[in-house]
Amino acid sequence: MGSDAARAWANDPRVLHDGLEGVLVAETALSEVDGERGRLVIAGYEVEQLAETHGFEQLLALLWRGHPALELAEDEPRLALARGRVRAFERIARLGDALSLVDGMDALRAAIGQLPDSVSPLELVASLPVFACAWQRVQEGVAPIAPDPSLRQAEDVLHMLGHARDLARTRALDTYLVTVSDHGLNASTFAARVVASTGSDAVSALVAALGALKGPLHGGAPGPVLDMLDAIGTASSAAAYLRRALADKQRIMGMGHRIYRVRDPRAFTLERAVERLALELGVRGQARDDAVRARLTLARAVEREAEALLAAKQPERSLRANVEFYTAVLLEAVGVPRRLFSPMFAVGRSVGWLAHVAEQRARGRLIRPASRYIGPLPAQ
Ligand code: COA
């Protein structure tokens, strides 16, 4: 390219879409995020309704319907997932050091990365919780627990973590997995679609998605939300803690969103699920009910305070609670260890990732945006 042409190219008047905000790059029949109205529609259902009416297996069938590449006709998703978990557990011995890695997302990425390209999408969805729970057990210095194929995915997660059977907690975890199953073209889904658009395999797309989800601005926030709630301790300390954090230019984890200008609808769904869980545990008279209720009360107080402080600091930008805020409260309440929060997000989101991979493949067009060169030009 000659220097005149290079300059003309560098000064291209096209608008730079930094962070791709608001740029449409794909059509999808999977989900729609309406940031102004705070509405999330997944496969034709409002997320609040979906979380009431669909368990994880039904959600998978709903989202994957119409994609022959997703091989649903073969079987009931419940049985196929159960079989996939058993197969995944058999692979654990061959995972080498993956489960010894200190970070759960690194471990999941390494473990999934070792699966053959030929593994089915259902087996991928089944493998994530098996590897995640096995990693947790290895980190605790105890043997992984084999999946129980008679259980549904959410129930088996709690079983593989060593918890006794508990319908209320299973229902809450199921609600979580359904609630986070898909969310438009979020960063990890976009990463998966970019990989799929090159003609690469689903395992590679999943590895890319896991890498994107790990980041604290995406799926890495709920652990830090809980750290924050711990550090605040009581509602009366919230304002001082949050003021200090903002003065130190820290971001308040679990607050703000690229698209939502109102409260994230998933925050409502998850908050309600925790409320219901606290009630159900209360009826049973379990001591842990107090802990769940106390955590919920603290979280609500911190959210109120954070919202008010962020509104005062940035009145032009509505920064409200996002999905991660009540994810932290819910996952803690059902007994998922803190460092397993992001891997658990991946368990739910994997259904959406793989549906997007199928959609992108069906479209068959390479995703390849442009950048504006701002480096030096070659000498004349
Ligand atoms: N705490 C403090 N300030 C925040 C904030 C938060 N949680 N979220 C956004 N802001 C500030 C930004 O610093 C920015 O200020 P600046 O213009 O002075 O730099 C301003 O608000 C605008 O940010 P915005 O354009 O809305 O952010 P974004 O779209 O680039 O990022 C998030 C969206 C989610 C990455 C961001 O809100 C964030 O970091 N939240 C905390 C992490 C989190 O909860 N992630 C999970 C997302 S589901």
Residues whose N, C-alpha, C, O or C-beta is under 5 A from the ligand:
A	BS01	COA	P216 L217 H218 A221 Q250 R251 I252 M253 G254 M255 G256 H257 R258 R317 N322 V323 E324
